[in-house]
Amino acid sequence: MGESYKVAVIGAGTAGLLTARELQKEGHHVTVFEKANKVGGIWLYTPRMESDLLGLDPNREIVHSSLYKSLRTNLPRQAMSFLDYPFVKKEGGDPRTFPGHEEVLRFLEDFANNFGLMELIRFGHEVIRVELVDEVSHEWIVESRTRKSESTWESKEGLFKAVVICNGNETEPNVAEFPGRDTWSGLQMHSHNYRTPEEFENKIVILIGNGPSAVDILKEISPLAKQVHLAVRTPTFQLIRVENYDNVWQHSMIECAHKDGKVVFQDGSVADADAIIHCTGYLYFKLFVLLDLNKLLNHNEVYCRYKYHYPFLKSNEIVTVDDNRVGPLYKHVFPPNLAPWLSFVGLTLGVNFLSSTLLEDFDELEIADSSSNAMSAQMMTVVFRVMELQARWVAKVLSGTVELPSEEAMAASVEEHYSEMQKAGVPKRYTHSLLMGEVEYVTWLAAQLNIKPLKMWKVITVFSVIKGALHYGENFRDVWDIDKWIQEIDSSH
């Protein structure tokens, strides 16, 4: 056991829980600050919806959860396990391989209870200031507030040697644009605010998008709705077969909407609709497997809507957010000038396929023959895996059992990364997207920790699950024999 410090962890979602566990294992004194009254982060369901259902009003009441009541994971539970804590089926729980969100939350709660993390967490504590107060001793003040009544708050301050930020990613809904959208008379919402199907009973509903959320919501509302119209960019791509539904029609994208409720599609058809649900995502990368990287990242439909926001962080401008680049950060975790006393876990993107609300618009996904001599894409692995390795790295660096390079070497590495991005024409906002390089990143993290990478890490990836979903269709979660698939992978490697 090495050095032991008083460490603050911001957030009790997956990243925060993993970080607290790893810090505790290394002998540090851990305090976790969590705004909510339960652990779980994005896996904490609430029936509440935002005051602006489209999410366009910057002053709206923001609801963190994007879960709808019936949501299931898009990854099998085997791919969501931790290294030493498998996501197994438990008596009385959801036995499905692709479980509902309640089962994921139960998994995280059990993890927190089993490792004694609950007693480390200050629930109902919203962090409003993390400030470096001594650049020599690297001490930080963490100020949090708790609600005492509807209009009053109580603030408290604590002094910590190190701070690990495990939150700060805000969803900025991507809303479809078309003439007449802002003056259309019907109900419009983003899928972020969809919870249950009952309000669409006997309604004519338009769903924009052809991704997992659109499919799930279509399957849920079609038995109740009068009509459901699916507006997609690529009609040839079908994750769901609309011909299997008596009251569902597929169209091209919306051409325009009129004040009287009529919605005109680009194919010339018209629907006199009551509601439009924008199932158009938050974080979205168009994966052209056989295009070169420049074309991939500069295509005008490739964009990131996952917004980093740390209003509480006061680091004397040492760490800033510029066009969604949090930096400078060595390997997306440590600011060279403040390492290891400030760090980030769970910042990296390009891995989120854990729920239908995190990766959208499969209609934009084009998969071609990988035997071509074009770019060989290294596909994406699983976000829990990345968080766990980052958390362990941070904990061991703080305890002194793993060493970081010098401040100068770390700064040079960051600048090299920025320079490579610039030369490749990669926009700054993709700094923390691992995109095609996550397997290499996971392998690098494992090497720092003397962990031998599991062969499954290179095979069971988000992309391999996407291919399976495309092969098995809209009911892939229920018809795909994942255990058999994993056995075949084991026997072939």
C-alpha positions in Angstrom: 0.0 0.0 0.0 1.4 3.4 -1.0 0.4 7.0 -0.1 -3.0 7.7 1.3 -4.9 10.9 0.6 -8.3 12.5 1.3 -10.0 12.4 -2.1 -13.3 13.9 -3.4 -15.2 12.1 -6.1 -17.8 14.1 -8.0 -20.8 11.9 -9.0 -22.1 8.5 -8.0 -22.9 7.1 -11.4 -21.0 4.2 -12.9 -17.7 6.2 -13.2 -18.0 7.6 -9.7 -18.7 4.2 -8.1 -15.9 2.5 -9.9 -13.5 5.3 -8.9 -14.6 5.2 -5.3 -14.1 1.5 -5.1 -10.6 1.7 -6.7 -9.5 4.6 -4.4 -10.8 2.7 -1.4 -8.8 -0.4 -2.4 -5.7 1.7 -2.5 -6.3 3.0 1.0 -7.4 6.5 0.2 -10.0 8.4 2.3 -12.9 8.9 -0.1 -15.9 11.2 -0.1 -18.4 11.0 -3.0 -20.7 13.9 -3.7 -24.0 13.0 -5.5 -26.7 15.5 -6.4 -29.4 12.8 -6.5 -30.6 10.7 -3.6 -29.6 7.4 -5.1 -26.6 6.0 -7.0 -26.9 5.2 -10.7 -26.3 8.4 -12.7 -27.9 8.0 -16.1 -29.4 4.7 -15.0 -31.6 6.4 -12.4 -35.1 6.5 -13.9 -37.5 9.3 -13.2 -41.0 9.9 -14.7 -40.3 13.6 -14.6 -39.8 15.4 -17.9 -38.2 18.7 -18.8 -40.2 21.9 -18.9 -39.3 22.3 -22.6 -40.0 18.9 -24.2 -37.8 19.6 -27.2 -34.9 20.7 -25.0 -34.2 23.9 -27.0 -34.8 26.4 -24.2 -31.4 26.9 -22.3 -33.3 28.1 -19.3 -35.5 25.0 -19.1 -35.7 22.8 -16.0 -33.2 20.1 -17.0 -33.9 16.5 -16.1 -30.8 14.3 -16.2 -32.4 11.0 -17.0 -33.1 10.1 -20.6 -34.6 6.7 -19.7 -38.1 5.7 -20.8 -39.9 3.2 -18.5 -39.5 0.2 -20.8 -35.9 0.8 -21.9 -33.6 -2.2 -22.2 -29.9 -2.3 -22.8 -28.5 -2.7 -26.3 -25.4 -4.5 -24.9 -25.7 -7.9 -23.3 -25.0 -8.1 -19.6 -21.8 -10.0 -20.3 -20.3 -6.9 -22.0 -21.3 -4.7 -19.0 -19.5 -6.6 -16.3 -16.6 -5.3 -14.3 -13.3 -7.1 -14.2 -14.0 -8.7 -10.8 -17.7 -8.2 -10.5 -19.8 -9.9 -13.2 -23.2 -8.7 -14.2 -24.9 -12.0 -13.5 -28.6 -12.9 -13.4 -29.9 -12.9 -9.9 -33.0 -14.5 -8.3 -35.9 -12.1 -8.4 -34.2 -9.9 -10.9 -34.6 -9.4 -14.7 -33.3 -12.7 -16.2 -33.0 -11.3 -19.7 -29.6 -11.1 -21.4 -30.4 -7.6 -22.5 -32.0 -6.4 -19.3 -34.2 -3.4 -18.5 -32.7 -0.3 -16.9 -33.9 -1.4 -13.5 -31.6 -4.3 -13.6 -28.6 -2.2 -14.5 -29.4 0.1 -11.6 -29.8 -2.9 -9.3 -26.4 -4.1 -10.5 -24.8 -0.7 -9.6 -26.6 -0.6 -6.3 -25.4 -4.1 -5.4 -21.9 -3.2 -6.4 -22.0 -0.1 -4.2 -23.4 -2.2 -1.3 -21.0 -5.1 -1.7 -17.9 -2.8 -1.6 -19.2 -0.6 1.2 -19.5 2.5 -1.0 -22.8 3.8 0.2 -21.3 5.0 3.4 -18.9 7.1 1.4 -21.6 9.0 -0.5 -23.1 12.3 0.5 -26.5 12.1 -1.2 -28.4 15.2 -2.1 -25.2 17.2 -2.2 -24.8 19.3 -5.4 -21.2 20.4 -6.0 -21.1 24.1 -6.8 -17.4 24.8 -6.5 -14.2 22.9 -6.9 -11.4 25.3 -6.4 -7.6 25.0 -6.3 -6.6 27.0 -3.2 -2.9 26.2 -3.0 -0.9 25.5 -6.1 2.1 24.3 -4.0 0.3 21.8 -1.8 -2.3 21.1 -4.4 -5.2 21.4 -2.0 -8.8 21.8 -3.2 -11.9 23.2 -1.7 -15.1 21.4 -2.6 -18.2 23.3 -1.8 -21.6 21.6 -2.0 -25.1 22.6 -1.2 -28.1 20.7 0.0 -31.7 21.8 -0.3 -33.4 22.7 3.0 -36.7 23.9 1.6 -38.2 24.8 -1.8 -36.3 28.1 -1.7 -33.4 27.7 0.7 -30.1 25.9 0.4 -27.3 25.1 2.9 -23.7 25.2 1.7 -20.7 23.3 3.2 -17.0 23.3 2.3 -14.4 20.6 2.6 -10.7 20.5 2.0 -9.3 17.7 -0.1 -5.9 16.7 -1.4 -7.2 15.3 -4.7 -10.4 15.6 -6.7 -11.7 13.1 -9.3 -14.5 14.5 -11.6 -16.9 11.7 -12.7 -19.7 13.9 -14.1 -20.2 16.9 -16.2 -21.4 15.5 -19.4 -24.7 17.2 -20.3 -27.0 16.0 -23.1 -27.8 18.6 -25.7 -30.6 17.1 -27.7 -30.2 17.0 -31.4 -33.5 18.1 -32.9 -34.5 17.7 -36.5 -34.8 21.0 -38.5 -37.5 21.6 -41.1 -39.6 24.6 -42.2 -42.5 25.2 -39.9 -41.2 23.3 -37.0 -41.4 26.2 -34.5 -44.9 27.2 -35.5 -46.4 23.7 -35.9 -49.5 23.4 -33.7 -49.1 19.8 -32.4 -47.1 18.3 -29.6 -43.4 17.9 -30.2 -40.9 16.3 -27.9 -37.4 14.8 -28.0 -37.1 11.1 -27.1 -35.1 12.3 -24.0 -38.5 13.3 -22.5 -40.5 10.2 -23.6 -41.5 8.0 -20.7 -44.6 6.0 -21.4 -47.0 5.5 -24.4 -50.4 6.3 -22.8 -50.5 9.9 -23.9 -50.4 8.9 -27.6 -53.5 6.7 -27.5 -55.7 7.3 -30.6 -53.1 9.9 -31.8 -51.4 10.2 -35.2 -47.7 10.2 -34.3 -44.6 10.9 -36.4 -41.3 9.5 -35.2 -38.1 11.0 -36.7 -35.2 8.6 -36.8 -34.6 4.9 -37.3 -32.4 4.1 -34.4 -33.0 2.1 -31.2 -35.1 4.7 -29.5 -37.4 5.1 -32.5 -37.8 1.4 -32.8 -38.5 0.9 -29.1 -41.0 3.8 -29.0 -42.7 2.7 -32.2 -43.2 -0.8 -30.8 -44.6 0.7 -27.7 -47.0 3.3 -29.0 -48.2 1.5 -32.2 -50.7 -0.7 -30.3 -52.3 2.4 -28.8 -51.8 5.1 -31.5 -54.2 5.6 -34.4 -51.3 5.9 -36.9 -47.5 6.0 -36.6 -45.4 7.5 -39.4 -41.6 6.9 -39.4 -39.5 9.6 -41.0 -36.0 8.4 -41.9 -33.0 9.6 -43.9 -32.2 6.2 -45.5 -35.4 4.3 -46.3 -33.3 1.3 -47.5 -32.1 0.8 -44.0 -34.6 -1.0 -41.8 -34.0 -2.0 -38.2 -37.7 -2.6 -38.0 -40.0 -3.9 -40.7 -43.0 -1.6 -40.8 -44.9 -4.0 -43.1 -45.4 -6.1 -40.0 -47.5 -3.4 -38.5 -51.0 -2.5 -39.7 -50.9 1.2 -38.6 -47.2 2.1 -39.3 -45.8 3.8 -42.5 -42.3 4.7 -43.4 -41.4 7.9 -45.2 -38.5 10.0 -46.2 -37.6 13.0 -43.9 -40.0 15.8 -43.2 -40.2 18.5 -45.9 -42.2 21.0 -43.9 -44.9 21.3 -41.3 -48.0 23.6 -41.5 -49.8 25.4 -38.7 -53.0 23.4 -39.3 -51.2 20.2 -38.2 -50.4 18.8 -41.7 -46.8 17.4 -42.1 -45.4 17.0 -45.6 -42.7 14.4 -46.2 -40.0 14.7 -48.9 -41.6 11.8 -50.7 -44.7 13.9 -51.2 -47.0 12.1 -48.7 -48.8 14.0 -46.0 -49.9 13.2 -42.5 -52.4 15.2 -40.4 -50.4 14.5 -37.2 -51.0 15.2 -33.5 -47.5 14.6 -32.3 -43.9 14.5 -33.5 -41.2 12.7 -31.5 -37.6 13.5 -32.4 -35.7 10.3 -31.9 -32.5 11.9 -33.1 -30.0 11.4 -30.4 -27.4 13.1 -28.4 -24.1 11.6 -29.4 -23.8 10.4 -32.9 -21.0 9.4 -35.2 -21.7 8.3 -38.8 -19.5 5.3 -39.3 -18.4 4.9 -42.9 -16.2 1.9 -42.4 -14.6 2.1 -45.8 -14.0 5.9 -46.0 -10.7 7.5 -45.0 -10.6 9.2 -41.6 -10.7 12.7 -43.0 -13.9 12.1 -44.9 -15.4 10.4 -41.8 -14.8 13.2 -39.4 -15.4 16.1 -41.8 -18.6 14.7 -43.3 -21.3 17.3 -42.7 -23.5 14.9 -40.9 -20.9 13.8 -38.3 -21.4 15.7 -35.1 -21.2 15.4 -31.4 -24.0 16.7 -29.2 -22.6 15.5 -25.9 -21.6 18.7 -24.1 -19.0 18.9 -21.4 -19.8 21.4 -18.8 -18.0 22.0 -15.5 -19.3 25.3 -14.1 -18.2 24.3 -10.6 -14.5 23.9 -11.6 -12.2 26.8 -10.6 -8.7 25.8 -11.7 -7.2 29.2 -12.4 -7.9 28.5 -16.1 -5.4 25.6 -16.1 -8.2 23.3 -17.3 -10.7 24.8 -19.7 -13.5 23.6 -22.1 -13.1 24.9 -25.6 -15.4 23.7 -28.3 -16.0 20.6 -26.2 -12.3 19.9 -25.7 -11.5 19.6 -22.0 -7.9 20.3 -21.6 -5.1 19.9 -21.6 -5.6 16.3 -20.4 -3.0 13.5 -20.6 -4.8 10.4 -22.0 -8.1 12.1 -21.3 -7.6 11.8 -17.6 -4.9 14.0 -16.0 -4.1 17.7 -16.5 -0.3 17.7 -16.7 0.1 20.8 -14.6 -2.3 19.5 -11.8 -1.6 15.7 -12.0 -2.4 13.6 -10.1 -4.4 15.9 -7.9 -7.1 16.6 -10.4 -8.4 13.9 -12.8 -11.4 13.0 -14.9 -12.9 9.5 -15.3 -15.5 8.7 -17.9 -14.7 11.6 -20.2 -14.0 9.6 -23.3 -16.7 9.2 -25.9 -17.2 6.9 -28.9 -18.3 4.0 -26.7 -21.8 4.8 -25.6 -24.2 2.1 -26.8 -25.5 1.1 -23.4 -29.0 2.4 -23.9 -31.2 3.4 -26.7 -30.9 7.0 -25.8 -27.1 7.2 -26.2 -26.4 6.1 -29.8 -29.0 7.0 -32.4 -29.8 7.1 -36.1 -28.8 3.6 -37.3 -30.3 4.8 -40.5 -27.1 6.7 -41.0 -24.9 3.6 -40.4 -23.5 2.2 -43.6 -21.6 -1.1 -43.3 -19.5 -2.4 -46.2 -17.2 -5.3 -46.9 -14.3 -5.1 -44.5 -12.1 -7.1 -46.8 -11.7 -4.0 -49.0 -8.2 -2.4 -49.1 -9.6 0.8 -47.6 -9.4 1.8 -44.0 -9.4 -1.0 -41.5 -11.5 0.3 -38.7 -10.8 -0.5 -35.1 -14.2 -0.6 -33.6 -15.5 0.5 -30.3 -15.5 -1.4 -27.0 -17.5 -0.9 -23.9 -17.8 2.2 -21.8 -17.9 0.4 -18.4 -14.6 -1.2 -19.3 -12.9 2.1 -20.1 -14.2 3.7 -16.9 -13.0 0.9 -14.7 -9.5 1.0 -16.1 -9.3 4.8 -15.9 -10.5 4.6 -12.3 -7.9 2.0 -11.3 -5.2 4.0 -13.1 -6.1 7.2 -11.1 -6.2 5.3 -7.8 -2.8 3.7 -8.3 -1.2 6.9 -9.5 -2.4 8.7 -6.4 -1.1 5.9 -4.1 2.3 6.0 -5.9 2.2 2.4 -7.1 2.0 3.5 -10.7 4.0 6.5 -12.0 3.1 9.2 -14.4 5.5 10.6 -16.9 7.0 14.1 -16.1 4.7 17.1 -16.5 6.7 18.1 -19.6 6.3 14.6 -21.1 2.6 14.6 -20.5 2.2 18.1 -21.9 4.2 17.1 -25.0 1.9 14.0 -25.4 -1.2 16.2 -25.3 0.3 18.6 -27.8 1.2 15.7 -30.1 -2.4 14.4 -29.9 -3.7 17.9 -30.8 -1.3 18.2 -33.6 -2.2 14.8 -35.1 -5.9 15.8 -34.9 -5.2 19.0 -36.7 -3.1 17.4 -39.4 -5.8 14.8 -40.0 -8.5 17.5 -40.2 -10.3 16.3 -37.1 -12.3 19.0 -35.5 -11.5 20.0 -31.9 -14.8 18.9 -30.6 -13.8 15.2 -31.2 -10.8 15.4 -28.9 -12.3 12.9 -26.4 -13.9 10.6 -29.0 -11.9 7.4 -29.2 -13.8 6.7 -32.3 -11.8 4.0 -34.1 -9.0 3.8 -31.5 -10.6 2.6 -28.4 -9.2 -0.9 -28.4 -5.7 0.6 -28.5 -6.6 2.9 -25.7 -7.9 0.1 -23.5 -4.8 -1.9 -24.2 -2.6 1.0 -23.2 -4.5 1.5 -20.0 -4.2 -2.2 -19.2 -0.5 -2.0 -19.8 -0.1 0.8 -17.2 -1.8 -1.5 -14.7 0.0 -4.7 -15.6 -3.3 -6.2 -16.7 -3.2 -8.7 -19.6 -5.9 -7.6 -22.0 -8.6 -10.2 -22.3 -9.0 -11.5 -25.8 -12.7 -10.8 -25.6 -12.0 -7.1 -25.5 -11.1 -7.1 -29.2 -14.0 -9.2 -30.2 -17.0 -8.3 -28.1 -17.3 -4.6 -29.1 -20.1 -2.2 -29.7 -19.7 -2.7 -33.4 -20.0 -6.5 -33.2 -23.2 -6.1 -31.2 -24.5 -3.6 -33.9 -23.9 -6.2 -36.6 -25.7 -8.8 -34.5 -28.6 -6.4 -34.1 -28.8 -5.9 -37.8 -28.7 -9.6 -38.4 -31.4 -10.6 -36.0 -33.6 -7.5 -36.5 -35.9 -5.6 -34.2 -36.2 -8.4 -31.7 -32.5 -9.1 -31.5 -32.5 -8.8 -27.7 -34.8 -11.8 -27.4 -33.7 -14.1 -30.3 -29.9 -13.8 -30.2 -28.2 -16.5 -28.2 -25.4 -14.5 -26.7 -24.0 -17.4 -24.6 -23.6 -19.5 -27.7 -22.0 -16.5 -29.5 -19.5 -16.1 -26.7 -18.7 -19.8 -26.7 -18.0 -19.6 -30.4 -15.7 -16.7 -29.9 -13.8 -18.6 -27.1 -13.4 -21.7 -29.3 -12.1 -19.7 -32.3 -9.5 -17.7 -30.5 
